[in-house]
Amino acid sequence: MWYYLIALFVIALDQLTKWIVVQKMEYGESITVIENFFYITSHRNRGAAWGILEGKMWFFYLITIIVIGAIIVYIQKLGKKEARLKVALAFMLGGAIGNFIDRLIRKEVVDFIDTYIFSYNYPIFNIADSALVIGVILVCVFTLFDGKKESK
């Protein structure tokens, strides 16, 4: 059950950081952390990544409920030897729930992590987005390495 604690930690950190941004910053305000690389920028997103499907909340509610349910079922079905995969899924679960809370309560997602990578202004994101990406990357890495072990 400790993997649910990881998800809970992700949700708490995500919601706390979003609350701080909403309470302490004006929409559109930006704070420089590392010049030309990292900023805290108060932003809202009513869609998915890069603002796609803006305003389609019913779609996000449905998909998120299905994803959360699937992750929970998959975590429960995994054996004790699959602890690494459960951690990856816990990150994904926490991220999905974190953004779902925003969509339910605010009808938009609070984003604030603003990065420039090689002069490209990457879309602004949040802790929940980061957890989702980390979880997906870990699932891919673990799947690749486990597949190589099995083939040997």
C-alpha positions in Angstrom: 0.0 0.0 0.0 3.0 2.3 0.2 2.7 3.2 -3.4 -0.6 4.9 -2.6 1.3 7.1 -0.2 3.6 8.1 -3.1 0.5 9.1 -5.1 -0.9 10.9 -2.1 2.4 12.8 -1.7 2.3 13.8 -5.4 -1.3 15.0 -5.0 -0.5 17.0 -1.8 2.6 18.6 -3.3 0.8 19.4 -6.6 -2.2 21.0 -4.8 0.0 22.9 -2.3 2.1 24.4 -5.1 -1.0 25.3 -7.1 -2.6 26.9 -4.1 0.5 29.0 -3.4 0.6 30.2 -7.1 -3.2 31.1 -7.0 -2.9 32.9 -3.7 0.4 34.7 -4.1 0.6 35.5 -7.8 -1.5 37.4 -10.3 -2.5 35.5 -13.5 0.3 36.0 -16.0 2.8 37.1 -13.4 6.2 35.6 -13.8 9.1 35.2 -11.3 12.6 34.6 -12.7 14.3 31.6 -11.0 17.2 31.1 -13.5 17.3 33.8 -16.2 16.6 32.4 -19.7 15.9 28.9 -18.4 13.4 28.6 -15.5 10.5 30.8 -14.3 7.5 30.5 -12.1 4.6 31.8 -14.2 1.0 31.9 -13.1 -1.0 30.3 -16.0 -4.3 28.4 -16.4 -5.1 25.7 -18.9 -8.7 24.7 -19.8 -7.5 21.9 -22.1 -4.8 19.3 -22.3 -1.1 19.7 -23.2 -0.6 22.8 -25.3 -4.2 23.8 -24.8 -5.6 21.1 -27.1 -9.3 20.2 -26.5 -9.9 23.4 -24.6 -13.3 23.5 -23.0 -14.0 19.8 -23.3 -14.2 19.1 -19.6 -16.7 16.2 -19.9 -14.0 14.5 -22.1 -11.3 15.0 -19.4 -13.6 13.8 -16.6 -14.4 10.6 -18.5 -10.9 9.8 -19.6 -9.4 10.6 -16.2 -11.9 8.4 -14.4 -11.1 5.5 -16.7 -7.3 6.1 -16.4 -7.4 6.3 -12.6 -9.5 3.2 -12.4 -7.2 1.3 -14.8 -4.1 2.3 -12.8 -5.6 1.2 -9.5 -6.7 -2.1 -11.0 -3.2 -2.7 -12.5 -1.5 -1.8 -9.2 -3.6 -4.3 -7.4 -3.0 -7.1 -10.0 0.8 -6.6 -10.0 2.8 -9.1 -7.8 5.3 -8.2 -5.1 8.2 -8.5 -7.5 6.8 -5.6 -9.5 7.6 -2.9 -6.9 9.4 -0.6 -9.4 6.4 -0.7 -11.8 4.1 0.1 -8.9 6.1 3.2 -8.1 5.9 4.4 -11.7 2.1 3.8 -11.6 1.9 5.7 -8.3 3.5 8.7 -9.9 1.0 8.5 -12.8 -1.9 8.0 -10.4 -0.9 11.1 -8.3 -0.5 13.2 -11.4 -3.8 12.2 -12.9 -5.7 12.8 -9.6 -3.9 16.2 -9.1 -5.0 17.6 -12.4 -8.5 16.0 -12.0 -9.0 17.9 -8.8 -8.2 21.2 -10.6 -10.7 20.4 -13.4 -13.4 19.5 -10.9 -12.9 22.4 -8.5 -11.6 25.2 -10.8 -12.8 24.1 -14.2 -9.2 24.7 -15.3 -5.7 23.4 -14.5 -3.2 25.7 -12.7 0.2 25.6 -14.4 3.3 27.4 -13.3 6.6 25.7 -14.2 7.9 27.7 -17.2 11.1 26.5 -18.8 13.2 27.5 -21.8 15.2 24.7 -23.3 17.7 25.8 -25.9 15.7 29.0 -26.4 12.4 27.0 -26.9 9.7 28.2 -24.6 8.3 24.8 -23.4 4.6 24.9 -22.5 4.0 25.8 -18.9 3.2 22.8 -16.7 2.8 21.7 -13.0 3.8 19.0 -10.5 1.0 16.7 -11.6 2.2 16.9 -15.2 5.7 16.2 -14.1 4.6 13.2 -12.1 2.7 11.8 -15.1 5.7 12.2 -17.4 8.1 10.6 -14.8 5.7 7.7 -14.3 5.4 7.1 -18.1 9.1 7.3 -18.6 9.7 4.8 -15.7 7.1 2.4 -17.1 8.9 2.5 -20.5 12.4 2.1 -19.0 11.3 -0.8 -16.7 9.4 -2.5 -19.6 12.5 -2.2 -21.9 14.9 -3.6 -19.2 12.5 -6.3 -18.2 12.1 -7.3 -21.8 15.8 -7.5 -22.3 16.1 -9.7 -19.2 13.5 -12.1 -20.5 15.1 -12.4 -23.9 18.4 -13.4 -22.3 
